[in-house]
Amino acid sequence: MTDQPRCPASAPELFTWEFATDPYPAYAWLREHAPVHRTRLPSGVEAWLVTRYADAKQTLADNRLSKNPAHHAEPAHAKGRTGIPGERKAELMTHLLNIDPPDHTRLRRLVSKAFTPRRVAAFAPRVQELTDRLIDGFAGKGEADLIHEFAFPLPIHAICDLLGVPREDQDDFRDWAGMMIRHQGGPRGGVARSVKKMRGYLADLIHRKREALSDTPAPDEDLISGLIRASDHGEHLTENEAAAMAFILLFAGFETTVNLIGNGTYALLTHPGQRARLQDSLAAGDTALLETGVEELLRYDGPVELATWRFATEPLTIGGQHIAAGDPVLVVLAAADRDPERFADPDTLDLSRRDNQHLGYGHGIHYCLGAPLARLEGQTALATLLTRLPDLRLAADPAELRWRGGLIMRGLRTLPVEFTPVGVKSSAPQT
């Protein structure tokens, strides 16, 4: 099944609600006619959009483009419109998305231990337990909103477990994260207030964990305790850096996975042939199509539409276009990953696609640290849904579904589904 986008005849209007529903025709136009395109964003900031795969990959690895907003050429007040609302006032700026080497190298080395293949593999049973318990919560009803009842709580509880947030506090994190993911759908200033509350909680949690820290680390020590231990052993990790690190892992580690599960499920439900192939493969006990399938879902309609902000530290040229020092640059991952110069039939969903070097999790030194965990969660969630609810189907016209507003992420507000009610699998209480 091929879904060729109908490209607009003239320069498309960007960042409208209509655009959010299906941005791919507009991105196809930009790739062909204006591959490095200067535009005014909804926040009022002007930035360059990079849409071709080759240019995107080069840009993501270019060390002349800084992640530090201090390099932005506009006045200081504009800097608050180029990141997460409230992170500056909450003193949470010193995280991996806002810094460059050597600080980036130091902090990434400290936290990378939590995302080794061995550590992620050891976490797989917990992800499966969470997945089954969440499905148990709606399996008997015959209907659900897969965003709010499944895709959203799964990564929240998973990343909280990894960080070491006590189970009794995780509902608070779920509320704060819910406000952040709603973006324009919540009350004015709600994101900044949630960020401030999260900052206060993390400062208190870091203090409590430092006081309770044992002399010898446990094999499965949580990430916050590991960051504290590194700080206490000469790695020069400040309390602000530890809090900012925990904050960005939560912020970046949950919404991307919410969207991977939501967008991925929606794509499968609207491509019945591909969904049937995957279900047949899972029924036969073969996970190869699941693994390549999740990579294809990341490419086809991935959770991150635009890579996070970069700022030119000197004049440079991208795709033949001159970029001035101080100009913001945004790589459009969604456009690059449908570039016909790189991917055959890019608008076709093919779960068995090989040579699928998509940019869904970035490229270069800022490649997503939590990608292994997100892949585990995505594979587990989709496989369990399709196995336990084999006749899962959309309960709304696709045209009625709404996508969340926002610049960086791409995800559905709701995903109503129906299915034949089934019994629960887990007898343990909901987590």
Salt bridges, closest charged atoms under 4 A:
ASP3 OD2 - HIS271 NE2 2.84
GLU32 OE1 - HIS33 NE2 3.90
GLU46 OE1 - ARG38 NE 3.00
GLU46 OE2 - ARG40 NH2 2.80
ASP62 OD2 - ARG64 NH2 2.78
GLU74 OE2 - HIS72 NE2 3.63
GLU87 OE1 - HIS95 NE2 2.84
ASP103 OD1 - ARG106 NH2 3.47
GLU129 OE1 - ARG126 NH1 3.13
GLU129 OE2 - ARG133 NH2 2.61
ASP132 OD1 - ARG388 NH1 3.19
ASP132 OD2 - LYS425 NZ 3.63
ASP136 OD1 - ARG388 NH2 2.75
ASP145 OD2 - HIS148 NE2 3.79
GLU149 OE1 - LYS141 NZ 3.05
ASP161 OD2 - ARG126 NE 2.47
ASP161 OD1 - ARG167 NE 3.09
ASP204 OD2 - ARG208 NE 2.91
GLU211 OE2 - HIS207 NE2 3.67
GLU221 OE2 - ARG229 NH2 2.59
ASP222 OD2 - LYS209 NZ 3.12
ASP232 OD1 - ARG210 NH2 3.23
GLU235 OE1 - ARG109 NH2 3.07
GLU241 OE2 - ARG106 NH2 2.85
GLU255 OE2 - HIS183 NE2 3.28
GLU255 OE2 - ARG404 NH2 3.74
GLU295 OE1 - HIS358 NE2 2.75
GLU295 OE2 - ARG375 NE 2.61
GLU296 OE1 - ARG299 NE 2.88
GLU296 OE1 - ARG353 NE 2.98
ASP301 OD1 - ARG410 NE 2.64
ASP327 OD2 - ARG38 NH1 3.29
ASP347 OD1 - ARG338 NH1 3.04
ASP350 OD1 - ARG277 NH1 3.58
ASP355 OD1 - ARG342 NH2 3.13
ASP391 OD2 - ARG393 NH1 3.45
GLU418 OE1 - ARG393 NE 3.77
